[in-house]
Amino acid sequence: MSEHPATGGAEAELASKSSLYAEFLAEREEILRHKWIESEKAGHDIGFERALIDWTRNHRARWRKERRDGKRAS
């Protein structure tokens, strides 16, 4: 018997309504967009890890600030 039960509908629904999870998904989408752009520039797939590191170092702080400021204005 498994120690961790399978995620049920209630847990999945809670995760889908979580603001933390929503932020994770938004960041992931930005990283994937960054990966695509940088891969196009390089002429080959740079890989998720490289895109993640580059985006985190060079764009994450500004993206988070703009996102936070945009939410306040709404």
C-alpha positions as CSV (number, residue, x, y, z in Angstrom):
1,M,0.0,0.0,0.0
2,S,1.3,3.5,-0.9
3,E,2.0,5.9,1.9
4,H,0.8,8.8,-0.3
5,P,-2.8,8.5,-1.5
6,A,-3.5,9.6,-5.0
7,T,-4.5,13.2,-5.4
8,G,-8.3,13.4,-5.3
9,G,-10.7,15.8,-6.8
10,A,-10.8,18.0,-3.7
11,E,-7.0,18.5,-3.7
12,A,-6.9,19.2,-7.4
13,E,-9.7,21.8,-7.0
14,L,-7.9,23.4,-4.1
15,A,-4.6,23.6,-6.1
16,S,-6.4,25.1,-9.1
17,K,-7.8,27.9,-6.8
18,S,-4.5,28.6,-5.0
19,S,-3.0,32.0,-5.8
20,L,0.5,30.5,-5.1
21,Y,-0.2,27.8,-7.8
22,A,-1.5,30.5,-10.2
23,E,1.8,32.4,-9.7
24,F,3.8,29.2,-10.3
25,L,1.9,28.6,-13.6
26,A,2.3,32.2,-14.7
27,E,6.1,32.1,-14.0
28,R,6.4,28.8,-15.8
29,E,4.6,30.2,-18.8
30,E,7.1,33.2,-18.9
31,I,10.0,30.8,-18.6
32,L,8.7,28.7,-21.5
33,R,8.2,31.9,-23.6
34,H,11.8,33.0,-22.7
35,K,13.1,29.5,-23.7
36,W,11.4,29.8,-27.1
37,I,12.7,33.3,-27.8
38,E,16.3,32.4,-26.7
39,S,16.2,29.1,-28.6
40,E,15.1,30.9,-31.8
41,K,18.0,33.4,-31.3
42,A,20.5,30.5,-30.7
43,G,19.2,28.4,-33.6
44,H,18.7,25.4,-31.4
45,D,16.8,24.4,-28.2
46,I,18.6,25.8,-25.2
47,G,16.7,23.6,-22.8
48,F,14.4,24.4,-19.9
49,E,17.1,24.6,-17.2
50,R,19.2,27.1,-19.1
51,A,16.1,29.2,-19.8
52,L,15.0,29.0,-16.2
53,I,18.4,30.2,-14.9
54,D,18.7,33.0,-17.4
55,W,15.1,34.2,-16.9
56,T,15.5,34.0,-13.1
57,R,18.8,36.0,-13.1
58,N,17.8,38.6,-15.7
59,H,14.0,39.0,-15.8
60,R,12.2,37.5,-12.8
61,A,12.5,40.5,-10.4
62,R,11.2,43.0,-12.9
63,W,8.5,40.6,-14.1
64,R,7.3,40.0,-10.5
65,K,7.3,43.8,-9.7
66,E,5.4,44.6,-12.9
67,R,2.9,41.8,-12.1
68,R,2.5,42.9,-8.5
69,D,2.1,46.6,-9.5
70,G,-0.4,45.7,-12.2
71,K,-2.6,43.7,-9.7
72,R,-2.7,46.8,-7.4
73,A,-3.9,49.0,-10.2
74,S,-6.8,46.6,-11.1
